[in-house]
């Protein structure tokens, strides 16, 4: 699998005693974490049930279920989560509320905040490594129909007025030259956002619903913005995680080959999308009709993935910080 980072960080701990102590502690932490997870999910010898013997969902999941039921009313609705920070519009700083755990914000509060949908380079590297390991372990231990599928995609997005976006795929020919191959042109209309504050982790996250419908590409019109993307995609049955290096350009010319660019034009994004196999629109339709549906299960799956990613990155980042002291 492709790893865009050839240089490895310098290891400050070089002597054998230090290395052995750090490895032993790391193994203990990993073993303890795996043991706790296994106990939480696999210990069915004496299950503890509530008095009413019913499944009681947490409020975050219920808020997401209500959000999806309200927003996913079109078969062309795209649902995606992004990792980042919920910032105050006035101060451009992370929103702080007197809360101790993950909390969804009321959509009525969206006009007072903005979402910064990017992560730093260290986070990107960590997630890249973790996701590659997940693919390898999936191939070894998961059944064939549950394998995580990895793809590397290089493309260019051009945004035009009226929320029109044209996407081209970069294709490498046999002679080494790179050419553009137009993939699609869509009109994207944002429906609403649901921001989640996560004070226990390094990053917050946001769920967005947008309607994406095919349209004709603009003629003789310059794009408002252009972005070249190097996307590493990890696809499960119902969700897909994309971690993307983004190169932003203001002029008309975009170098198709991988060249050194101004670091200020670089950004790193992490997003999670619902796959068509989840049939989310059909599930929401059934929910609105009062029929049995899977909206709750889909919402729980989405939140579980985002929670795992944010907690994993926070734990590993803190571990690396402790090592560097």
N, C-alpha and C positions, 0 to 999 in steps of 0.2 A: 504494500500500500504506500501511497505517496505521503511523504513527510516533508513539508516545505521548509523545514528548519534543519540545515546540515550541521551548523555549529552547536555544540553542546555546552551548557553552562559549566563554568570552572568549578571543580569540586574543592572546597576550602579544607576539607578534612582528608588528608592524604596518608597519615600514618595508620598502620594496621590495627592498632588498638582502638582508635577512634572509629574507623570504618566498621570494625566488628561490633562495637557497642551500638552504633547507629543502626546497623542492619538488624541486630537482635531486638532493639526497641521497636523498629519498624515492623518486624515480623510479629511481635507481640501485639502491637496496635491493630494490625490487619486481622490477626487471629481473633482478638477480642471483638472487633467490629463484626466479623463474619459470624461469630458465635451468637452475638446478641441478635443479629438479623435472623439467623436460623431459628433461634428460640422463639422470636416474636411471630414468625410465620409458620413454623412447622410443629410446634409443640401442641398437639391435639390430645394428649393423654388425659388432661382434665381441663377442657375449655371453660373459660369464665364468661358467662352470659349475663346480660342485664335481666332485671326482674320481668320485663315484658317480652323477652325473647324475640326482639325485632332489631333490624339493622337501623342504626341511627346515624345518618350522614353528618359530617361536620358542616359548619355554616359556609366555609369557603367553597366547598363542592356544590352546595345548594345554590349559592350565588352564581356560580359558573353555569349550572344547569339552567337557571332562569335566564341568564344572559344569552346562552345558545338558543334556547327556545324562542326568545324574543327576536334575535338577529338572523338566525338561519332560516329565512323564509323564501329563499331562491336557490334552485339547484346549482347555480354558479357561485355560491357563497364560499369564499376562502376563509378558513379559520387558522390563525397562526399565533404562536407564542414567541415572544422575543425576550432575551436576557438583557438586562441593563439597569438603569437607575431611574426611579421616579423623582423628578426634580421640581422644586418650587419655581414657578415662572418668574416671580419677582426677583429672587435671590440667586437662582441657578445653583442651588445646593440641594442635596438629598432631603426629601421630605422626612421630617421627624415628628412622630406622634407618640403619645405615652402608651404604647402597646408593647407587649412582650413577645408576640408571635405573629406569623403571617396573617395579613388582613387584606381583603379586597376593598378598594375604595369605591364609594358610590359614584356611578357615571356622572352625576350632577356636579361632582368635584373636579371633573376633567378640565374645565376651563381655568382652574387655578394651578394646574400642574402640566408638565411636559415629560415625555419619556425619552431618555437618551439610550438608544438601542445599539450600544456597542460595549465591547469588553476590552481589557488591555491585552498586550501581547503575551504576558506570562499566563494569563487565564486561557488564552487561545491555545497555547502550547500544551498546557495541562489537559485540556479537554480533547485535543487532537490525539494525544497519547492514550488517554483513557478510552476513547471511542475505538481506536485501533485495537487495543487490547480486548475490548468487548466483542469486536468482529471475530478476532482469532478464537476467543473462548466459545463464542456462539457456534463456530464451525466445528469445534471439538465436542461440545457437550449438548447442544440443542438438537432437537429433531430437525430434519431437513426443511420442513415447512415453516420452521421458526428461526431459520438462519437470518442474521442481520446482513443486509446487502449493502456493500460499499461501492460508491461511484465518485469519481472526480469529474467535475463539470466546469468548463471555462466558457464564460459567456459575457456579452455586453448588453446592458440595459440602457435604453435611451428614453427619457421622459419628455413628453410634449405637452402643450396646453390642453386643457379639458381632460386632464388626468389620463392621457393616452400614453401607453408604455409599449415599446417595441423591444423584443428580445432576440438576439442573434447568438448562435452557438459558434465557438471558435473550433475549427477543424484543422488538424495538422495533416498535410498531404505527404505523399511518399518522398517528395524531394525536400521535405523539411519546411516548406513554406506554410504559413498559417492563413487561412481564409475565413471569412464570415459566412455563416449559413443561417438565414432568417428562420426563426422558429415560430414566433407568434406575435400578434399585436393585439393588445387588449385595452379596454376602457375600464379603469379601476375606480370604484366608488366606495369610500369608507362608510361603514354603517355606524360602528361604535367601538369603543375600547373599554376594557376592564383591567384596571391597574391593580397589581398585588404588591403591597409593601411587605418586605421580608426582613425585619430588623435583626434576625438571628443569623443571616447570611450576608455575604459580601455584595450580592446583587439582588435586585427586585426583578419582577417580570411582568409582562403585559400580554393580554389576549386581545387580538384584533379580529373583527369580522368585516370583510369587504366583498362586494360583488364584482367579479371579474368576467366581462363579456367580450367575445371576439369583436374586433372592429377593423376597418380598413386602415392601412398605414398612412401617415401624413405624406403629402406630396409637396416638394419644394418648401420644406419648413425646417428650420434649425431646432435641434432639441434644446430644452431648458437645461438639462443636466445629463451627463453620461457617466456610467459606472462600469468598469471592467471587474468581473468577479471570478475568483478562483474558489469554487465551492467544493467542499468535501462533504458528501452526503451519506448518511447512515439510515437505512430504511428498514423498519420493522413492519409487521402486518398492518397496524392501524396508525402508526405515527412515523414521522421521518424527522431526523435531526440533521440540520445543515449548519456547518461552521464555515464561514466565508471570509476570505481576505478581499477587501474592496478597495479598488483604485478609483478615485474620483477625478474627473477632468472637466475643465471649464471651456476649453476650445473644441474645435471640430475634429481635430486629429487625435486618434487613439492608437498608440503603438500596439500592434497585435502580438508581438513577441514579448517574452518575459524580459523586461529591461529594468534597470535601476531607476527608481522614481523618487520624487521628493517625499520624504517620510510623512510630511504634513498631509499628503493626499491619501495616506493609508488609514484604513480602519478595519476593525475585526468584529464580526457579527455572529451571533448564535441564535438560531430560531428552530422552532419545532412546529411541524404542520400535521394536520389530519390527512391521512391518505384516503383515496376514494373507496378503498375496501371497508372503511369504517361506516360508510353509508350514513353519514351524520344527518344530511337533509331528510332522508326517509325516516330516520329515528325521531327527528324533531316534528315531522308531520304527524307521526303516530302519537306523539306526546300531546300535540295540540288537539287531536281527535279523541283523547282519552283512552288510547289503546296501549297495550303492552309495548314497551320500547326499551332501547339501550342507551338513552341519553345520559343517564346517571353513570353507567359503566364507562362510557366514553370520556365523560368529564373527569371521573376519578382517575382513569388511565393518563389523561393529559396532565393533571396536577401531580400525580405520582412521578411522572417523568421529569417535570420541572423541579419538583422538590428534591428529587434524587440528584439532579445535576447541580443545583445551587448548593446543596449541602456538601456534595462531593468536592466541588471546587473550593468551598470555604474551608473544609477540613484539610485538604491538601495544601492550600495556600498558607494556612496557619502553620502547618507542619514544616513547610519550606522556610517560613520566616523564623521559626524557632531554630532550625538548623543553621541559618545564616548568622545567628547571634554569637 
